[in-house]
């Protein structure tokens, strides 16, 4: 694949909230967190030196031509394997592979599994060293159609070797990608992320994505935090990725202090859905006028996001409900020429929650002499 990879420049650290933690990661056999039900997982319980489950994971191979990275990804068990102790290992090695001086592994669930909203979590012990770049992340399932960053990207765990105690969590979308991503970070109060396993998670809803380290929230990005005019591409299916890159624009390249091989060990990856009643209101529509005539006005809006699904939209004229539609547009007919009207809309989900009323759109219909205006 030729997808661009996440690039968060050092300047982003000015935006990051770095918090000290005493790590309390969850164990192998822990039950689901309260309020969540497991929907997909890989516990990596295969035999020693076997590849990951092919019904769940596929590979990217070769050098992907992004970020000036130096590795060639392979599907060999010397780079990606289960270790027989209930863990996946992704191993970066210093060895020739064609024109490249390093090999490593990158696996993904594209074409196998996607998820929209929920809690996505992995328990990982990181590699370390200058130029080493491990990540647990997600890409929008429509990336082959729309490209990056239009697809959206969520970095749940991202570390660079020169910051051995720091994890970065980031969102990438149109107008806020690479070094301009929505990002935050968390740091251990002592030791490094290579010393032990830690839990990296997000909780993703229509309104926000919250980032967790060892069960503690350290960052939350709300819909609307993105730059004005930029979309929020996080309301559709995403697939999962695990990889260890070597070198690149952000971490820099390995040097004489970097030892090989370097191994990222993954105890498990788990995906959960919310349990219990959905009490969250749908995302409020943002309407606009698409067509005006002397006697009609057509209002349109993007589909609202909601965990339970949208049942319909109530449309209002002058503060009074004028109708309901399941479409994302409504034509107000029977208006009078050259008159001012006020319109608004609210979304309702399938379990009865309603969004706040949208902002009011004020328009004047066309003069009788004009067919449209």
N, C-alpha and C positions, 0 to 999 in steps of 0.2 A: 504493500500500500504506500501511497505518497501523501498521507495526511500530514499537515503541519503538527508539530508537537508543542506542548506547553512551554512558554518561555517567560519567566518572570525575572525581570532585571533586578539587580541589586538595589536600584532606587526604590523598588517597591517596599523595602524594609521600613522606609519612613512611614508607610501606611499600616504596618503590621503591629498588632498588639502582642508583645512577647510576655508570656506569663509563666512563672515558675510553678512546677507541679511536683508533688510527691506521687509517683506513679503507682496506681493500683489497677493493673490490667485484669480483665476477666480471664477465666481459665478455659480449658478445652471443653469441659462438659457442662458449662453454665447453661441454665435455661434462658429463654427469651427475656429481654428486658420487660418490665411491667408496661402493659399497654400495647405490646407488639406481638405479632404472630409470625413465625418463621415461614417463608414462602419459597426460598431457594438457598442452597448452601453447597459448599464443597469443604469437607473436613480433611481431604488429602490423606486418606487412610489406605492408599494403595501400597503394593509391595515395593521394596527398596529398588531404586534405579529404574523405575517405570515412569512413563510419561503421564501427565495429568489426564483426567477423564475426557476422552474425545467427544463425549456427548455434551460436554459443558464448555470446553475451551478449544480454541484454534490458535494458530501462530501467525505473527508477522515475521518474515524472514528477510535477510539481507540488510544492507544499510539503507535506511528510508530517506536519506537525503534531506534531513531536517536538523536545524539548530547547530550545524557543524559538528555533529556527534561523530565518534570515532569507531563505534562498534558495528559488527555485522551480526544480526540476530540469526539464531539457528533453531531448528526443532530437535536438536540432539539432546539426549539425556545428560550429556556432560554439561549442558547449559540450563536445561529445564527438566526437573525430575522430582518424583516423590521419594522421600528418604527412608520409608519403612517405619518411621517413628511418628507418623501422623502429620507430616509437614511437607509442603512444597518448597523446593529450593530453586531459586534462579541464580545462576552462577556466572559472574563476569570473569573472563580469563584473558590473560595477555598471550595471544597466539595469533598467527597469521590466518586470515580468511580472505583470499583474493587480495584486493588492494588495502585491506583493513588490518590493523594491528591487534584488534581485540574482538572477542566473541561474547555474546550474552544472550538473554532470552526475553521475549515479549509475548505474552499470551493474552487472549481477549475472548469475550463471549459473543462477539459479533456473529450474527447468524444462528446463534444457539440460545441466547437468553437476553432479554431486555427488561427494564423495569421503569415505571413512572411513579414517582413519589415513594415514600417509605424511609426505612432506616437501612443504610448500606454500611457494612462494617467488616473490618478484617483485623486479625491479630498477627502482627508482623515483628520480626527482629531484623533490623536494617544492617546492610553492609556499611563500610566506612572507608574513608581515604579521599584525598584530593582527587577531584575529577569523577567521582562516583555519584550517580544520579538515580536513585530508586524512586518508584512512584506506584501508587494505587489510585486509579482515577477512572473517569467515565467520559464517554463521548456520545453525542446524540446519534441515534440510530439512522438518521437521515443524512449522515455526513457524505455518503457517496453521491447523493442527489444535490445537496445545497452547499457542500464544502465546509471548510473551517475558517473562521469561528462561527459561521451562521448556524452550525449544528449545535453549538454550545459545548462546553467542556467543564467538568467538575473535578478538581484535584483534591482528593480526600487525604492522601499522604504524599508529600513531595519533600525530598531532602537533598541537599547538596553536601558533598563530603567535607567541605571546609567549615560547615556549621554542624558539627556532629551531634549537637543536642537540640536542634531546632527542626520542627515540622511546619510546613507551609500548607495552608488550605486556601484554594482559589477558585474563582468562577471566571470563565472566559466566554465572551459573546461579541457580536458585532459592535465595534466602538470601544471595547474594553477587553482587549486580548493581549497576550504577551506581557510586556512590561507595564501595561496599563490595566491589568486584570483587577477584579475586586478580590482583595487578598488579605489574609491575616496570618499570624504565626503563633506558635506556642513553644516554649523551651523548658527542658528539664531543669530543676534546681541544682542537680548534680549528676555527674555521669554522662553517658552518651546513649543515643537511641540504638546503638549496636550492642549494648551491654545486656539487654533483656528484651523480651517480647512486650509490645505495647498495643493497645487497642485504638484504632483509627476509624472514625465513623462520621457520617452525616445523617441528619434528620431533615427530610426534604418534603415540603408541602407546597401547595399552590402559592402560598404567600411568602415563603422564605426558605432558605437552606441554612441550617445550623451545623457547625463543625464541632466535633468532640474528640478529646484525647483522654484515654483511660477513663471514660465515663463522664468527663467534665466538659461542659460547653466552653469554648474559648473564642468563638467567632460566630456571628450571625449576619447574613446578608439578606435584606428584604427586597421583594419586588419593588422597584422604584429607586433602589440605591444605584442602579446603573446610570450612566450619563444620559442627560435629557435627549430624547429622540432615539435612543438605542433600544432595541427590543430585549425582552427577557426570554431567551430560548430554552426554558427549563420546564415546559409543560408537555413533554412528549417522551417516548421511550428512549432510554440510554443503555448502552452496553458497558461492561466492566473491562478494565485492563490492569495488568501487573507487568512491570518491566524494571530492568536495571540498565540505564544508559551509561555510557562511558564518554567523558569529555563533552564539550559543547559550549555554547556561548555563555550560558549562565554559570555552570559549575567551574568552567575552565578545564584544562586537560590534566590527566595524571602527571605526576612528577616523580622525582626520586624517592619521595616519602611514601608513595602509594604502593601497597603490597597486593599481589594477586595470588590465587583467585580471591574474589570477594563474593559473598553469598548473602542473598536476601532469603530468609526463611519465613514462610507463611503458614501459620498454624491452621487458620480457617478463613473463609470468606462467607458471610451470611447476609441475606436480604430479608427484611421484615416488612409487613404491612400493619397499619394501625388496626387495633381491635376496638370494640365498643362503638357507640353511636358517633356519627359525624355531626359535630356541632359548629363546624367552621363555615362561615358564610362564603359563597362563591366570590371570585374576584369581580370587582365592580366594572361593568362595561365602560368603554370610552368611546361614545358615539360621535359621529360627524355626519354632516349633510352630504349626500352624493348627487342629488338631483332636485331642482326646484322648477315648478311651473306656476302659472297664475292660481291654480286650484289644488296643488299637491306639493308635498315635500317628502323626500325619501331619506330615511335615517339608516345608517349602517354602523356596525361595530365589529371588532374582533371577537371570536368566541371566548367566553369566560372560562377560566380554569376552576376545577373543583374536584375534590377527592371522590365524591359519590357520583359525579356526572351532572350535567345541566339538563333540567327538565324543560325550561323555556325562559322567555324574557317577557317582562311586563313593560309596555310602552306607555308613556304619559304625555298628554298635551295640556299645557296650562295647569299642571299640578294634578290633573284628573286622569285616572287610568283610561286609556283609549283602546287597549287591546292586548293580546298575548300572542306570541309567535315562538316557534321553535327555530326559525331561521335567524340569521344575524343581520337582518334588514327589515324595515317596515315602511310601508308607504302610507302616509297620512293623506287621505283624499277628502274632497268636499270642503276645501278651504276657500277663503275669499281672496281675490287678487289684492296685491299691494297692502297686505296686512301683516303685522308682526305676530309671530307665534313662538311659544317656548316648548321644547320637547326634552324628554329624558327617558332613561331606561334602567331597569334593574334586572338582575339574573336570579333565577330560582333553581335550586338543585333538586335531585330526585328524592331527598328525604325531608324537604320542606324548609331548608335554610334559604334566606334571601339576602342578596347583597345590599349595601347601601344604594340609594338612588344615585345615578350618575350625575355628573355636572350637567347643568341646563344648557341646551343649545338654543340660542335665540336667532331666528331668521325672519326675513320679510319675503313673502311670496312675490312673484313677478307681477308686473303691470299687465293689464288685459291685452295689451298690444304685443306682448312677447310670448313665444311658445315655451321658452325656458330662460333661465338667468343664473 
